[in-house]
Amino acid sequence: MNTPPTQNPPFPALRSLLLPFLAVLFLTSCRHGFAPSPTAVSLHVTRWVSSTEASPWQEMPTPAPTSTDFSSDHLVTVDLETRFQRIDGFGGCFNELGWDALLALDDTQRATALKALFDPATGCGFTLGRMGMGANDFALEWYSFDETPGDFAMKDFSIARDKTHLIPYMKAAMKYQPNLAVWGTPWSPPTWMKTNGAYKGGRMKQDPQTLAAYAIYFSKYVQAYRAAGINLYAIHPQNEPLYNTGNYPQCAWSGTELDTFLRDYLLPQLKKDKVHVQVWLGTMVSGKLADFTDPVLADPVTGPQITGVGYQYGGQGAIAATHAKYPDKIMLQTETECYKGENTWTQAFTTFGKIATDLNNFANGYEFWNMILNEKSTSTWGWKQNSLLKIDTQKKQIIYNPEFYALKHFSHFVPPGSYRVAATGSPVKNLSAFITPKRELVVVFSNDTDNDLPISLYANARMTTITAPAKSMNTVVLGK
């Protein structure tokens, strides 16, 4: 199976490999007593894309190699020797309403939309996908894989419905991203496994017979999806286990209950069935490690068997703390803020900043929520949310929402296998820097000011200056 790397493998010495190809940005800071030469030789910028509200995704002219003065007040520096986490990819969630919107288009238009998200050459280049195990709040209706009460052996387990909705959606994406890696998590277990007997609200029953049956449910799910040709590389035990009062599929667990299920039921069942799949703790909305993260990861039996932790936007503040306490675990931002279907440029700018923050706080990947919705942008349960693309099913048009560009500024340029490196700069905001597998240096930042801003990129007597447009998101690529 093609799966994302599980942790940082050995990597060659970057400096010796990159100097022949890159303009190396040396970490310089006036507060440390260093100052670059005022007439440094220009770096080699191979590509620069800038996005403003009026002109998203503009290919900007690259500066010619020339000596120039610089301003230490507008200096961006990168320390190539200080390497952080490996980037495993970017993506979004496959939801039934997204596929339903795509079906309103003809084959050519549908291909255009999917290429915009998954094609690595021209699109976002998504390599990760999320899905619900059964219905989520953007499914067409409620369903699970086994609604036969008391079927503890899972004899009636079936993914037949997904073969008409989600699996065609994924396979259409795989035409442009053959190595697409998908992970799944339930919003709700089968209703008969819950304390209230309903898909809304309630808690997971904790009797041994029900928990053992639920472990079989997960095992059969992984096997069925792989048999259908989907690279299902990971499972998370519960979407947002803190919540159980909403009008949509939900199920509450405590941290101790999740640990018991993982340790005593799910992990042993997967081992018994010889199902090799990553098991994560996710998807968490609590910023308090004591709620879910510590009860699971601090367990000497469960913790070592958990690959990583997935945090929704509500748990964003816990990513750095989790990495500090459990540095061997992969971090994934599993859902960006959903908003309410406004799809504004201001929201995109905020999302751009949150992506940078999460990556700078050691997230190994980042996933959007709804990749595609129709013009109503409304869930089956009655609320609107944002999406990367909007399909006007009446006019047969594809609308590229602002957050599409915010995410593309990262995902298009930073493929799996890249590494984040140290970067500092002022007055730019949301600054992140990466080394790609092709040994290119990618610098991403925003100009939040109301004025065009000259930015000097400096390294070891090498420098270039660009002028970032006011209120813009920017990606600069430096290479051979």
C-alpha positions in Angstrom: 0.0 0.0 0.0 1.2 3.5 -0.7 1.0 5.4 2.6 2.4 8.7 3.9 5.7 8.4 5.7 5.1 7.7 9.4 8.0 9.8 10.7 11.1 11.6 9.7 13.5 9.2 8.1 17.3 9.9 7.8 17.9 12.8 5.5 21.2 13.7 3.7 23.1 16.7 4.9 21.2 19.5 3.3 23.9 22.1 3.1 26.3 20.0 0.9 23.4 19.0 -1.4 21.7 22.3 -1.7 24.6 24.8 -2.1 25.2 23.9 -5.8 21.5 24.3 -6.6 20.0 26.9 -4.1 20.6 30.4 -3.0 21.1 29.4 0.6 19.4 31.7 3.0 21.6 32.1 6.1 19.9 33.0 9.4 20.8 36.6 10.1 19.4 38.9 12.7 20.5 42.4 13.7 19.6 41.6 17.3 22.4 38.9 17.2 24.9 41.3 15.9 25.0 40.2 12.2 24.3 42.4 9.2 24.4 41.5 5.5 26.5 43.3 3.0 24.5 46.3 1.6 25.4 45.3 -1.9 24.9 41.5 -1.9 24.6 39.4 -5.0 21.0 38.5 -5.9 19.5 35.1 -5.2 17.9 33.1 -8.0 14.1 33.1 -7.8 12.6 30.6 -10.1 8.9 31.3 -9.4 6.8 33.8 -7.4 3.0 33.6 -7.0 1.0 36.3 -5.3 -2.7 36.4 -4.5 -4.8 39.5 -3.6 -8.6 39.7 -3.5 -8.7 41.4 -6.9 -6.0 39.2 -8.5 -5.7 35.7 -7.0 -2.9 33.4 -8.1 -0.8 35.9 -10.2 2.5 34.7 -11.6 4.8 37.5 -10.7 8.0 38.5 -12.6 11.0 37.0 -11.0 13.8 39.5 -10.2 16.9 39.6 -12.4 20.2 38.7 -10.7 21.6 42.1 -9.7 23.3 43.8 -6.8 21.0 46.0 -4.9 20.6 47.8 -1.6 18.4 46.3 1.0 16.4 47.4 4.1 17.1 45.5 7.3 13.6 46.4 8.4 12.2 44.3 5.6 14.4 41.2 5.8 13.4 37.5 5.5 16.0 35.0 6.5 16.0 31.2 6.5 18.3 28.9 8.4 18.7 25.9 6.2 20.7 24.0 8.9 17.7 24.0 11.3 15.3 21.4 10.0 12.0 20.5 11.7 9.2 18.1 10.8 8.6 16.2 7.6 5.5 17.3 5.6 3.2 14.4 4.8 0.8 16.3 2.6 -2.4 18.4 2.3 -6.0 17.5 1.4 -9.6 17.6 2.3 -12.7 15.5 3.2 -14.6 13.4 0.7 -18.3 14.0 1.4 -21.4 12.7 -0.4 -22.7 16.3 -1.0 -19.4 17.1 -2.8 -19.8 14.2 -5.2 -23.5 15.0 -5.7 -22.5 18.5 -6.8 -19.8 17.2 -9.2 -22.4 14.9 -10.9 -24.3 18.1 -12.1 -21.3 18.8 -14.4 -20.4 17.2 -17.6 -17.3 15.0 -17.8 -15.0 17.8 -19.0 -16.1 20.2 -16.2 -15.9 17.5 -13.6 -12.3 16.7 -14.7 -11.5 20.4 -14.4 -12.7 20.6 -10.9 -10.9 17.5 -9.8 -7.7 18.5 -11.5 -7.8 21.8 -9.6 -7.7 19.9 -6.3 -5.6 16.9 -7.0 -3.3 17.4 -10.0 0.2 18.1 -8.8 1.3 19.9 -11.9 -1.4 22.6 -12.1 -3.7 22.1 -9.1 -3.4 21.9 -5.3 -1.8 18.5 -5.6 -3.7 17.0 -2.7 -2.3 13.7 -1.5 -4.4 13.2 1.6 -8.1 12.5 2.0 -10.4 12.2 4.9 -13.8 10.3 5.0 -16.5 9.5 7.4 -17.1 5.9 8.4 -20.8 6.1 7.6 -22.7 9.3 7.5 -21.2 12.7 8.5 -23.0 16.0 8.6 -22.4 16.5 4.8 -23.7 13.1 3.8 -26.9 12.9 1.8 -28.7 11.2 4.8 -28.0 9.1 7.8 -26.5 5.6 7.3 -23.9 3.2 8.9 -22.3 0.0 7.7 -24.5 -2.2 9.9 -27.9 -1.2 11.2 -28.9 -4.7 12.2 -29.5 -4.5 16.0 -27.5 -7.1 17.9 -25.3 -8.1 15.0 -22.3 -8.5 17.2 -20.5 -10.7 14.6 -21.0 -8.0 11.9 -22.5 -10.5 9.5 -24.5 -7.7 7.8 -21.6 -5.3 7.5 -21.5 -3.7 4.1 -20.0 -0.7 2.3 -22.4 -1.0 -0.7 -23.6 2.5 -0.3 -20.1 4.0 -0.5 -19.6 2.1 -3.8 -22.2 4.5 -5.3 -21.0 7.7 -3.7 -17.7 8.1 -1.9 -15.6 5.4 -3.7 -16.4 6.8 -7.2 -15.5 10.3 -5.8 -12.1 9.0 -4.6 -11.4 7.0 -7.7 -12.1 10.1 -9.8 -9.6 12.0 -7.7 -7.1 9.1 -8.1 -6.9 9.7 -11.9 -4.9 12.8 -11.0 -3.3 11.6 -7.8 -2.8 7.8 -8.0 -1.1 7.7 -4.6 -3.9 9.3 -2.8 -3.9 8.2 0.8 -7.2 8.2 2.7 -8.1 7.9 6.3 -11.5 7.3 8.0 -13.2 8.2 11.2 -16.9 7.7 12.3 -19.2 10.5 13.3 -21.5 7.9 14.9 -21.3 4.1 15.3 -24.4 2.1 14.3 -27.3 3.4 16.3 -27.9 0.2 18.3 -24.4 0.6 19.8 -25.3 3.9 21.4 -26.9 4.7 24.7 -29.7 6.7 23.1 -30.3 4.3 20.2 -30.0 7.3 17.7 -27.4 8.7 15.4 -27.8 12.2 17.0 -26.1 12.8 20.3 -25.7 10.0 22.8 -22.7 8.1 24.0 -21.0 4.9 23.0 -22.1 1.9 25.0 -19.2 0.6 27.1 -20.1 -3.1 27.6 -17.5 -5.6 26.4 -19.8 -7.2 23.8 -20.5 -3.9 22.0 -16.9 -2.7 22.1 -15.7 -6.0 20.7 -18.3 -5.8 17.9 -17.2 -2.2 17.2 -13.6 -3.4 16.8 -14.7 -5.9 14.2 -16.6 -3.1 12.5 -13.3 -1.1 12.1 -11.4 -4.2 10.9 -14.0 -5.0 8.3 -14.1 -1.4 7.1 -10.3 -1.3 6.4 -10.4 -4.6 4.6 -13.5 -3.7 2.5 -12.1 -0.4 1.4 -8.7 -1.8 0.5 -10.5 -4.6 -1.5 -12.3 -1.8 -3.4 -9.0 -0.3 -4.5 -8.7 2.6 -2.0 -5.4 3.2 -0.2 -6.9 3.4 3.3 -3.8 4.0 5.4 -5.2 5.1 8.8 -8.2 5.1 11.1 -9.2 7.5 13.9 -11.7 6.1 16.5 -14.1 9.0 16.7 -14.8 12.4 15.2 -14.9 15.1 17.9 -15.7 12.8 20.8 -16.3 15.9 23.1 -19.6 16.7 21.3 -23.0 15.0 21.6 -25.6 17.7 21.6 -25.8 18.6 17.9 -28.5 17.9 15.3 -26.2 15.6 13.2 -24.3 12.3 13.6 -22.3 12.4 16.8 -21.1 10.2 19.6 -19.4 11.2 22.9 -16.5 9.3 24.5 -14.3 10.2 27.4 -10.5 9.9 27.1 -10.5 6.9 29.4 -13.2 5.2 27.3 -11.3 5.8 24.1 -8.1 4.3 25.7 -10.0 1.2 26.8 -11.5 0.7 23.4 -8.2 1.1 21.6 -6.1 -0.9 24.1 -8.4 -3.8 24.9 -10.5 -4.2 21.7 -9.5 -2.3 18.5 -5.7 -2.9 18.5 -6.0 -6.6 19.5 -8.7 -7.2 16.8 -6.5 -5.6 14.1 -3.6 -7.8 15.2 -5.8 -10.9 15.2 -7.1 -10.1 11.7 -3.6 -9.2 10.4 -4.8 -5.8 9.3 -1.9 -3.5 9.2 -3.2 0.1 9.3 -2.1 3.2 11.2 -4.2 3.9 14.3 -4.5 7.5 15.3 -6.0 9.4 18.1 -8.5 11.7 16.4 -10.2 13.9 15.7 -9.8 16.1 18.7 -11.4 19.5 19.4 -10.1 19.9 22.9 -7.1 22.0 23.5 -6.5 20.3 26.9 -4.2 17.3 26.7 -5.7 16.0 29.8 -9.1 15.4 28.1 -8.1 12.8 25.5 -4.4 13.0 24.5 -2.8 12.1 27.8 -5.2 9.3 28.7 -4.4 7.5 25.5 -0.7 8.5 24.7 0.4 8.2 28.3 -0.9 4.6 28.6 2.2 2.4 28.4 0.3 -0.2 26.3 -1.8 2.0 24.0 0.6 5.0 23.5 3.4 3.2 21.6 0.8 1.7 19.2 -0.7 5.1 18.2 0.8 6.7 15.1 -0.3 10.3 15.6 -2.9 12.8 16.8 -5.4 14.6 14.6 -6.7 18.0 15.8 -9.7 19.9 14.4 -9.5 23.7 14.4 -11.0 23.8 17.9 -7.9 21.9 19.2 -5.4 24.0 17.2 -3.7 25.3 20.4 -2.8 21.8 21.5 -0.6 20.9 18.5 2.6 22.5 19.7 2.0 21.2 23.3 1.4 17.6 22.0 4.6 17.7 19.9 6.6 18.9 22.9 5.2 16.2 25.2 5.0 13.3 22.6 7.6 14.2 19.9 7.5 10.8 18.3 3.9 11.3 17.2 2.8 12.8 13.9 0.5 15.8 14.1 -2.3 16.4 11.5 -4.6 19.4 11.4 -7.7 17.4 10.3 -10.2 20.2 9.8 -9.8 23.9 9.2 -12.4 26.3 10.5 -15.7 25.8 8.6 -17.3 29.2 8.8 -20.9 29.6 7.5 -20.7 29.5 3.7 -19.7 33.2 3.2 -16.4 32.2 1.5 -14.9 35.7 1.9 -11.4 36.9 1.2 -11.0 37.8 4.9 -11.7 34.3 5.9 -9.2 33.0 3.4 -6.5 35.3 4.8 -7.3 33.9 8.3 -7.1 30.3 7.0 -3.7 31.1 5.3 -2.5 32.3 8.7 -3.8 29.2 10.5 -2.1 26.9 8.0 1.2 28.7 8.6 0.7 28.6 12.4 -0.1 24.9 12.4 2.8 24.0 10.3 5.1 26.2 12.3 3.8 24.3 15.4 4.9 21.0 14.0 1.8 19.7 12.2 3.0 17.2 9.5 -0.1 17.9 7.3 -3.2 20.0 6.9 -6.6 19.1 5.6 -9.6 21.3 4.6 -13.2 20.3 5.5 -15.5 20.4 2.4 -13.5 20.4 -0.8 -16.6 20.9 -3.0 -20.2 22.0 -2.3 -23.1 23.2 -4.5 -24.3 26.8 -4.7 -26.4 26.3 -1.5 -23.4 25.2 0.5 -25.8 23.6 3.0 -25.6 20.4 4.9 -28.4 17.8 5.1 -28.9 19.0 8.7 -29.5 22.6 7.7 -26.4 24.8 8.1 -24.0 26.4 5.6 -20.3 25.9 5.5 -17.3 27.0 3.4 -15.7 25.0 0.6 -12.7 25.3 -1.7 -14.8 25.0 -4.8 -18.5 25.8 -5.3 -20.5 24.1 -8.1 -23.4 26.2 -9.5 -25.5 23.3 -10.5 -28.0 25.5 -12.3 -25.5 27.4 -14.4 -23.0 24.5 -14.6 -20.1 26.6 -13.4 -17.1 26.0 -11.1 -16.4 28.8 -8.7 -13.0 29.0 -7.0 -13.6 30.3 -3.5 -10.9 32.4 -1.8 -9.7 29.6 0.6 -8.8 27.5 -2.5 -6.0 29.9 -3.2 -5.0 30.2 0.5 -4.4 26.4 0.7 -2.9 26.1 -2.8 -0.1 28.6 -1.8 1.1 25.8 0.4 -0.1 22.5 -1.1 1.0 23.2 -4.7 4.6 24.0 -3.7 5.2 21.8 -0.7 4.9 18.1 -1.7 5.1 15.1 0.7 8.7 14.5 1.7 9.5 18.2 2.2 10.9 19.5 5.4 10.1 22.7 7.3 13.2 24.8 8.1 13.7 27.8 10.4 12.6 31.2 9.1 12.4 34.7 10.5 11.3 38.0 9.0 9.7 41.3 9.6 7.3 42.9 8.8 5.9 39.9 6.8 3.4 37.7 8.6 2.6 33.9 8.5 6.1 33.1 7.4 7.0 29.4 6.7 9.9 27.9 4.8 10.4 24.4 3.3 13.0 22.3 1.5 11.3 20.1 -1.1 12.5 16.6 -2.3 13.7 18.4 -5.5 16.0 20.5 -3.3 14.1 23.7 -3.9 13.6 26.3 -1.2 9.9 27.4 -0.8 9.2 30.6 1.3 5.5 31.3 2.0 4.4 34.6 3.7 1.7 37.3 3.7 1.8 41.1 3.5 -0.9 42.1 5.9 -0.3 45.8 5.4 -2.2 48.3 3.2 0.9 49.1 1.2 3.1 47.3 -1.2 6.1 46.0 0.8 9.7 45.5 -0.5 11.0 42.2 1.0 14.8 41.3 1.0 15.7 37.6 1.0 19.3 37.3 2.2 21.9 34.5 2.4 25.7 34.5 2.7 26.4 37.5 0.5 23.4 36.6 -1.7 20.2 38.5 -1.8 17.1 39.4 -3.8 14.4 41.9 -3.2 10.7 41.5 -4.3 7.8 43.9 -3.7 4.9 42.0 -2.2 1.5 43.6 -3.1 -0.6 45.0 -0.3 -2.9 42.5 1.5 -1.4 39.6 -0.4 -0.5 35.9 0.1 2.8 35.0 -1.5 4.9 31.9 -2.3 8.5 32.3 -3.5 10.5 29.4 -4.9 14.3 29.5 -5.0 16.3 26.9 -6.9 19.0 26.1 -9.4 
